[in-house]
Amino acid sequence: MSQWRNPLRDKRDKRMPHIAGPCAVVIFGVTGDLARKKVMPAIYDLANRGLLPANFALVGFARRDWSDEDFAKLVFDSVKDHARTPFRQEVWDRLAEGIRFVQGTFDDDKGYERLAESLDKLDAERGTGGNHAFYLSIPPNAFPVVCEQLKKSGLANKREGSWSRVVIEKPFGHDLQSARELNSVVNSIFPEESVFRIDHYLGKETVQNILALRFANELYEPIWNNNYVDSVQITMAEDIGLGGRGGYYDGVGAARDVIQNHLLQLMALTAMEEPVNFGPGDLQAEKIKVLSATQVMQPLDQTTARGQYVAGWQGSSKVVGLLEEEGFSKDSTTETYAAIALEIDTRRWAGVPFFLRTGKRLGRRVTEIALIFKRAPHLPFDKTMTEELGQNALVIRVQPDEGITTRFGSKVPGSAMEVRDVNMDFSYGSAFAEDSPEAYERLILDVLLGEPSLFPVNREVEFSWEILDPVLEYWASHGKPDSYESGTWGPSSADEMLHRMGREWRRP
Ligand SMILES: NC(=O)c1ccc[n+]([C@@H]2O[C@H](COP(=O)([O-])OP(=O)(O)OC[C@H]3O[C@@H](n4cnc5c(N)ncnc54)[C@H](OP(=O)(O)O)[C@@H]3O)[C@@H](O)[C@H]2O)c1
């Protein structure tokens, strides 16, 4: 941890970027979607921004019979197609010098021996210093075997004065039991401080801005509690369906895919207390406290809803239902929409329901956190003058159109004292000149810098499953999801769920 720097208390010149030290990144699963569309382009973008060391090395490990040049071509294509920043030949040429390929399958000892040789050579020739990050962009069932092999080949052991880290992509298990098993295997090989679990939502600027909004201002924190907040709605809505992703999604569903990780992380950041500091473990400690105090409200038939999309219209296109999508069995009960109501047993949040929902083929692509405030205890206006006044709201728009909206009542111009809702808006696009980096740029750089704050630790993952497991078990033993038409905002059972609690879903 010697090179860890507290980003909030850093006294260095803030114009000096944090540049990673000498190191090599080894990617497993280089031909996969994630590696090609996100990980490798983000590495190029970091190089382009001058945040990687000149002697950086990138090693691909895959079962193809490829040369270094073949792999470099794959990286080149993925950079050309998906990098955020402009292509610059000199940046590419420098990056390409450190690109190597090692052929092997996940369980083949010889492949890992070749990998160890290649890394030793890079350490000697390019001075990568024995610092290695192993990025597992592979099917989740292969995490244990690759970790075991890294141990067997000695690659998991950091040498004196160097580091060895493993990066794991979600899903971290499919229930509490499997998450515990996975954590136990991973932690028997890599100490927790060397394990970087990626929930890419935590790398988003708008998500980190929750911390700035809450803890760098005096305006919001005094009202951020059950004295003023009526309820919280956290939404991740997608307008796309599951064409082409059947194999991965069938049997997983919306709750496991999104609520267990992204939405519970957003909830934890929204509900947690102020961390003592932003040092290693401080942020996670506060999130752990919230997650350990959270449970799904009861009874589950009233406080949860799930749905599966059927054919409908997405904008001007006619789209098919889930069961007609390729890769789904005709009797699949996988939910594409999930909503749950949570309670957090703390002094700050007692009595405030947190509603989490996510779905595919909904009306619009949007992720937001909305704090809905209580109504004013008394309105000294004629009742007819406040008919269009709703509840005040603070909405953090995570994506797209990143920003923050405050909704409050304002007098309508004219002689009557009519009051109606208006919005006050902050938008990243107009407030800042520079574009936000991609979440993967920030997270990969943090891995290389050894800054762990934005990565969920094993206990967070386990508490999240502990919250969700009862819902998954209840759904598994209670028939099929309700249907909802594509392009709408989910099944009617989700609306009824909120009506029963005297609330309504926002229509973002
Ligand atoms: N895609 C996303 O946006 C996304 C988002 C969040 C999390 N994730 C997670 O990230 C991981 C990777 O996702 P993905 O979408 O990139 O998966 P993917 O497209 O299925 O790619 C999997 C990769 O693993 C390799 N592989 C599979 N079995 C192998 C074996 N036995 N030996 C050697 N290589 C093997 C594949 O190589 P071959 O080409 O040789 O088959 C491929 O490169 C998964 O854990 C996923 O859940 C993905």
The ligand as an ORCA input file, in Angstrom:
! r2SCAN-3c Opt
* xyz 0 1
  N     -19.848     -7.730    -22.174
  C     -20.101     -6.851    -21.224
  O     -20.452     -5.702    -21.488
  C     -19.918     -7.217    -19.763
  C     -20.338     -6.321    -18.790
  C     -20.126     -6.634    -17.450
  C     -19.518     -7.823    -17.117
  N     -19.138     -8.707    -18.070
  C     -18.446     -9.933    -17.677
  O     -17.164     -9.932    -18.260
  C     -16.756    -11.256    -18.592
  C     -16.462    -11.342    -20.085
  O     -17.620    -10.985    -20.805
  P     -17.711    -11.041    -22.395
  O     -19.027    -10.461    -22.745
  O     -16.510    -10.436    -22.993
  O     -17.716    -12.613    -22.674
  P     -17.495    -13.346    -24.043
  O     -17.752    -12.414    -25.180
  O     -18.239    -14.625    -23.961
  O     -15.915    -13.666    -24.013
  C     -15.374    -14.658    -23.233
  C     -13.872    -14.793    -23.522
  O     -13.370    -15.910    -22.790
  C     -12.677    -16.784    -23.683
  N     -12.832    -18.174    -23.274
  C     -13.982    -18.795    -22.932
  N     -13.722    -20.075    -22.584
  C     -12.370    -20.262    -22.719
  C     -11.469    -21.351    -22.492
  N     -11.923    -22.538    -22.061
  N     -10.145    -21.178    -22.709
  C      -9.685    -19.971    -23.151
  N     -10.483    -18.896    -23.392
  C     -11.813    -19.043    -23.165
  C     -13.281    -16.526    -25.023
  O     -12.338    -16.907    -26.000
  P     -12.738    -17.607    -27.391
  O     -12.921    -16.461    -28.362
  O     -11.569    -18.437    -27.723
  O     -13.986    -18.385    -27.167
  C     -13.530    -15.032    -24.976
  O     -12.340    -14.336    -25.280
  C     -17.896    -12.151    -18.138
  O     -17.626    -12.569    -16.824
  C     -19.096    -11.210    -18.149
  O     -20.089    -11.665    -17.281
  C     -19.319     -8.419    -19.394
*
